[in-house]
C-alpha cells in the first residue's frame, strides 16, 4: 500500500522553523534598514546586524523553551492525574473511554470492546491519546524547540547580514531589502506548500507584510537620524 502524505505531520517543526526564519529575516533586515536610514556607516550596520542576530536567536530560544516547557508541564500534570484516576476508579475510566469511542461513531458494544482491549494493553496510553490528545508526535520537547527556533532565526538573520557584508555602501539598503523580500517570499511559499495551502497566497502575504515592516522601520530611522 502506498503511504499517504499528511500535511499535519509537518505542523510541529514547520511552525518553529518558519516562525524563526521569518523573524530572523524580518527583524534583522528592518534593524539594518532603520540604522542605515539614520547613519549609513558599514561597520555600524554590521555590528547592528550581528547584535540583532545574536539577541534575536537567544530571545527566540528562551521564549520557545519557556512556552514549550509550560506545555510539557501541563501535559505531565494531566498524565499524573489520569494515572491516579486509573488507579482509584478504573471502571469509571473505562466508561469514559468507551463513551469517547461511542461519540466518534462506534456502536456501544463495540466501543466497550475497543476500550477493553486498549486499556488491557496500555490504559494510560489509551487515555493520553484519546482523552487528552497527547501522543509521541505531539509531545512537547522544550530543548529541541529552543534549538530549532534559535537555529532557524540565525539562518534567516544571516541573509540580510550577508547583503551588508558584500554590497557596496551606497547599495546596502537596496541589497538588504531585495534579498530579504526575495527570501521572505520564498519562505512564505515553502510554508504554504508544506502545509498544503496555496503557494502564491502564502508568498504574497509574507512579502507584503515584510515590505511594510521594513518601510516603516526605515522611515523611523530616517526621522530619528534627522532629529539627532
Secondary structure, DSSP 8 states (H G I E B T S, - for coil): ------GGGGHHHHHHHHHHHHHHHHHHHHHHHHHHHH---HHHHHHHHHHHHHHHHHHHHHHHHHHHHHHHHHHHHHHHHHHHHHHH-HHHHHHHHHHHHHHTT--HHHHHHHHHHHHHHHHHHHHHHHTS---TTT---HHHHHHHHHHHHHHHHHHHHHHHHHS-GGGHHHHHHHHHHHHHHHHHHHHHHHTTS-HHHHHHHHHHHHHHHHHHHHHHHHHHHHH-
